[in-house]
Amino acid sequence: MIFGFTTGGAVASESDPTRIVGPNACAECHKQETEAWKGSHHFKTYREMPRNTKANQIAERMGVRRIRTESLCATCHYTVQQKDSQKKPIAGISCESCHSAGKDWVKVHSEFSGKTILFESKAEAAARWKLSESKGMIRPRSFYLLAKNCYGCHVVPEEDLVNKGGHPAGSAFELVSWSQGEVRHNTWHSKGRDNVPASAARKRMLYLVGLGVELETALRAVGKASARKLYAFEMARRADEARRELAAAAKAAPNVPEITKMVEFGHSAGLKLNNDGSLTAAADGVSKQLILITEKYDGSTMAGLDSLIPGPEKYKGTARKPDK
């Protein structure tokens, strides 16, 4: 799920299949990371989802004949590539699902300024990363963009899929516990020796930005809901829970006033139908505070959040240990 960003936040849209290069292009250099991916549900959905009874029941209710090829399912559950005017699912949720379609940036990202990794200077590396980002790459430090991608699917963006199809309204998703479990693939800087967990500072940023994006996403979803049915109820519940958790975070980290402002925006619009304008404005306000947080802070001054952040016992699955 890739997003088109404006000053008002983000709107979900399909990854452009013409710009997908596929996971093999990443696997050439990122072998340990690829092996971690192969042990995850993100990878396994490619084969398992079309055989899943519940998935097929949902597809039948929605009039979907082929789960892998119709965008209602493929947008979140597959990586789709276009070749010779034909779109083809080539993997489950893969590298470009999180880091964006790679056609414009993958060579810049991987060529070490035309040198080898040993001879590229720090200045050249910094320029290479900046150019990669300008061409659309979403790097691990881009907390807000990464979180938007995650929540774009883990909070279901389609009302009818829930109310008509019977699809769950979303996962019990939390960014630290899900990013540090089976999907963790932080092996590059250790040269494959260890799958390094996130630092305390990074976990604080993941936790805080994740909560903010949860609130933003739920507010937008309530605003777009058209029926007093399960989807609207679930999205309102998610928004309310995010507001309460952010209020606790604001008390725990009073030196980050942007958290309090997010809570204020979250309460500025009623969680009800036919209130799209106010809810969208509230979500835009949350979005702007999140961007400020990612620009001003690195997590090092947010130790007060530590007692709120899920520990390893809450991680979703087990992180892969690299081959020695």
N, C-alpha and C positions, 0 to 999 in steps of 0.2 A: 504494500500500500504506500503510494507516494503522494505527497501533498503539494499543492500549489499555494504558496504563501503570499499573503497580502498584509497590510497593516492591521487588518481586522482579524487576523488569526489564520486558520487553514481550512481548506475545503478538500475533502477526500476526492481523489480521482485515480483511475487505473494507472499503473506503471505503463509507460509507452513501450509496447512490445517491440517496436522498431529500434529501440535503444538498449534493449536487454542483450548482454553479451553471454550470460549464463555462468553458473558456478565453476565450470572448468577453467575459465579465464582467471579466476581468483585462486583456484587450487594449485596452479602452477607454482606459486610462491608460498601460499598459505596452506601447507600440507597438514600441520597439526590442527589448525583452525577448522579445516575441512573435515578432519576425522571427528572432531567434537560435534560439528554440525550433523554428521551422519548418525550420531547416537541420539539425536534429539527428535521430538515429535514434529518439529518443523520439517525435518527431512522425511520422516515416515508418512506424513499425510499424503504424499504423492501416490503411494501404493495402497495405503490403508483406507483412505476416505471413500473411494468409490465402492468399497466392499462393506462399508459401515451401514448397518441396518437403519439407524436413526437418521444418518445423513441422507439415505435414499428416500426415507419417508418424507423428510423435509423437502427434498428436491421434487418429489411427486406432487406435494401440495402446491409448490410454486410453479409447476409446469416445466420444470427443468429436466431435460432428457439425458444430458451428459454433464455430469458434475465437473469434469476437468475442463470443459471447453466453454461453458457459459459464464459470462462475466459475473453474474450474481454470486457464484461460488468461487470462481477462479481468482477474482480480484484479491481475496484474502488468503486463499488456501494454496495457491500455486504461483509459480513463476512462468509467465507466458512470453514466448519469443515469436517474433514475426520474421519469416524468411520466405522470399518469393511469393509475397502477397498472401501467405497463409499464416495464421496464428496457431502456435502449437505449445501446449504445456510441456515444459522441459524439466521441471523440478517442483518440489513442494515450496514452502517458504524458505527462501535462500538468501544469499549475500545481498543481492540487489533489492530484496524486499525491505531491508533495513538501511542500506547505505546508498540507495537510489540506483536507477538504471545507469550502467557504467560506460556506455559507448563513448561519451564525451570526456570522461576523466580517467578511465582505467589505465591508459598508456602513460599519461602524465604521472599518475600515482605510482606506477611500478618501475619507471625507467631511471630513477635516481639521478635526474638531471643529465642523462646521457653518460653517466659514469657507473661505477660499482658502488655499493653501499659503503665501502671502506674509504673511498676517495671523494665522496660528496661532502661538501662543507656544510656546517650548520646553517649558514645563510642560504645556501642553495636548497637545502632541505626545507627550510621555512618557506621559501618562495614556491617550491614545488607543492607543498601542502596548500598554500594559499590559492594557487592556480587550480588545484584539484577541487577545492571547495567552490571556487567561482564557477566551475563547470558542472557543479551539482552534487559532488560527493558529500555524503553525510558521515562525518568522522565521529569516533567515540566521544570526543569532547563536546560535541554538539548536543547537549543534553535535551534541549527543547525539541529539536527536529527528530531525534531518535524517539523521544517519548511520544510525539505526535504520531509517528509511524506505528508504534506499538498499540497505542490506544485507539488508533483508527480502525483496527480490526478486533482487538480484545473488548472494545465496547462496540457492539454491532451497529453499523451506520444505516441500516435499512429497516424501517418500521414494519413493512409487510412481512419481512423474513421472520419476525418474531410473532406478530399478531396472526398472520395467516399460515405461515410455514411451521410454526412451533419451534423455531430455532431459539436457543437461549439468548437472552438479551446481552450477554457478555460474560467474560471470565471474571472470577474473583481475583482480578489482576492487581498486582502491586509491583512497582518497577525494580526494587532491590531484590525481593525474594525470587522474582522470575528471571532477572538478568544474571544472578549469581548462581543459579542452579545449572541444569543440563545445557542451557544455551551458552554458558560462559566459554569463551575461547580466547582468553587473554594470554597468548603464548608468544607473541611476536618479540616483545622486548626482552624476554628471558631466553630468546633463541631456541624455543621449543622445550626448554628444560622443565618448565613449570607452567601450570594454568593459573596465573596469579589472580587472587581475589581482588576486588576493588578496594582501594584504600579507604580509611575512615572518612576522609574529606569527600571522596567521590561518592560513597554511599549516601552521605548527607545530601549531596546535590541530586542524586538519583531519586531519593525519597521525596524531597521537597518538590522538585520539578514534576515528578510523577503524580503527586497529589494535586498539584495545580492543573496539570493537563487532564486528570480525571474530572476535576470540577468543570474546566472549560468545555470538555467534550460532552459531559452530561447536560450542561446548560444549553448547548447548541442543539442537542438531541431533543430535549423537552420542547424547545422552541419550534422544532420542525415536526413534532408529533401532531397527528391530525385526529386521533381517536382516543377516547377515554378507555384505553385497554392496556394490556400488560406492558407494552413497550414504554408508554408514557409513565406508567407507575414505576417501572424499574429504573428509568432514567432519572426520575425525580428522586427516587431513593438513593441512587448513586451520588447525585448532586448534594443531597442533604448530608450523607455520610462524609463526603469529601470536605464539606464546609466545617463539620465538627472536628475532623482530623486536622484540618489546617488551623482551626482555632487553637487546638492543643499545641500545634507546632509554633504558632505565634507566641504563645506563653513560654515555650521552651527556648525560643531563639528571639528574644525581644530586640536584639541588635539588628534584626532584619525586618524593617518596617514594611517592606513590600508584602510580607506574608499577611499582616493585618489588613492591608489594602485589598488583597485577593479575597479575604473573607468578607470584607465590606461589599465588594463587587458581587460576590456570591449571594449575598442577602438583598441585593438591590432590585431584584426582579422576582415576582412570584413564580413558583414552580407549578404552572398551570397551562392549560391549552390556550390557544389564541393569544399568546403573549410573546410572539417571536421577536418583535422589535426590541423589547426590553431585555429579553433573555440573550439575544445576540449582542446587544450593547454590553451586558454584564460579562459575557464570555470574552468579548474583545478587551474589556478592562483587565480581566484575569490574564489574558495573553500578553498584554503589554507589561504587566508586572513580572511575569515569568521571563520575558526577554530581558528586563532590567536585572533580574536576579542572576541570569547567566552571564551578563556583561560585568556585573559588579563583584560577584562572589565566586570563590572556588571551593567553598565548604569548610575551609580551615578554621573559620570563626564561628562555626555552628555546632559546637560540641553538645550543646543543650538538646539537640535532636536525637542523640545517640540512644537514649532510653526508649524512644518511639520506633526506632528502626528495627524491622524483623531480623532476628539472628539466623545463623545457619540451619537451625532446626526447622525453620519455616521456608527454606529455599525449595523451589520447584524442581525436584529431581537433583541428581548428583553431577557435579562438574567432572568432565573427563580428565583423567591424569595422562599427561603426554607420554609418548613412547620414549624410553631412555636409550 
